[in-house]
């Protein structure tokens, strides 16, 4: 189980760990590894539950404390590490790769991209056989929309770990971004052979099939995705657009409303819903959706410019605050709150940020 988790084969690791705890409910290392798994999945309540169980079973207090430090790093709460982020990397011992990944993820979350790149360089040098720093470098390039560099990094990572479906799907996503649709389709199909329930692979494949005018197969693929994950935002959005194009406006409205319920801040989904409502003759409802789309577009109009400025100078608190406030009102409120939290990493006493978060 530990080896599968280290190799980022999360579903298999979870199966093995569940079996371990079924056979031995007080297994200290089993609870510790389950806590690590939950941290990686973003299930922090589950993480703390297993950390407590590991402590009661006699697991190393030092390693349990370190795992909580990894959580702080992973979520970008570097100020709560009290300046020990560097020591976390140096003194992680056998958990070195975990420390590197947590710090990189936190730096990317708080848009400290140059710093993240530096940690990836050191990580790759210290662990030359590990595919994960290459994968993280690919995601860093993707964040900056440097697609050729992202593709190169994902390919190199996949060469080292050819059974990593998650890397393959990211590679296919990047190929789609530069319109290499045939190659992307090949990678998505291989990903689904490896992991038939991978929803993102279904959706990516369907999008490529739509672009290459293979609408019937795209519909089949999306319906398969929705059998796995009925509330999937991406699958409902793409299928809703497909139904709208096919003239099935009532079905499109149903799909797009489900997408909006999953991700109410999405401008794309709201615009598609507005079009579907108009096609269905529901003009008053359509106008309300179009009006909200206009408000969101106006509110987020400068977001790319602000991000570009921040990439050049990550410490500019004013830019972070403006991004956070804009996202709170017009975009993803969870992402907006994260941006405001990042302000406090640089200026813990920033009054406007505290006020916005309190609100």
Secondary structure, 3 states (H helix, E strand, C coil): CHHHHHCCCHHHHHHHHHHHHHHCCCCHHHHHHHHHHHHHHCCHHHHHHHHHHHHHCCCCHHHHHHHHHHHHHHCCCHHHHCCCHHHHHHCCHHHHHHHHHHHHHHHHHCCCHHHHHHHHHHHHHHCCCCCHHHHHHHHHHHHCCCHHHHHHHHHHHHHHCCCCHHHHHHHHHHHHHCCCHHHHHHHHHHHHHHCCCCHHHHHHHHHHHHHCCCHHHHHHHHHHHHHHCCCCHHHHHHHHHHHHHCCCHHHHHHHHHHHHHHCCCCHHHHHHHHHHHHHCCCHHHHHHHHHHHHHHHHHCCCHHHHHHHHHHCCCCHHHHHHHHHHHHHHCCHHHHHHHHHHHHHHCCCCHHHHHHHHC
